Amino acid sequence: MSESKKKENFFEDVYAVVRLIPEGRVTSYGAIASYLGAKGSARMVGWALIASHPATQIPAHRVVNRVGMLTGKQHFDEPNAMQQRLEAEGVRVENEQVMDFDKLFWDPTKELL
């Protein structure tokens, strides 16, 4: 299989997992990578989300870094879009950090047994 085909399949796998994140919950790039058997590929998950088109209905705003920071916010159409989407789902965000991160964290490895 070519490298571009592997990447395309990985991106599709990322999108499938992200679509399963419940409203009002968040996960991390690394948790998705680990679930997909690609531990250490958190950046690749980020690239997949950057490559997703808004029309794909992928809730990329629910994916944050390992401590709950909105590190992907610059890739949204507006500077505060990621925070606004999370807050619309009841997620409290202060200083670009998800409050109650541990409580809201959705771990695909545990949730998708």
Helices and strands as residue ranges (DSSP letters): H 3-18, E 27-28, H 29-35, H 42-51, G 54-56, G 60-62, E 63-64, G 73-75, H 81-88, E 93-94, E 97-98, H 101-104, H 108-111
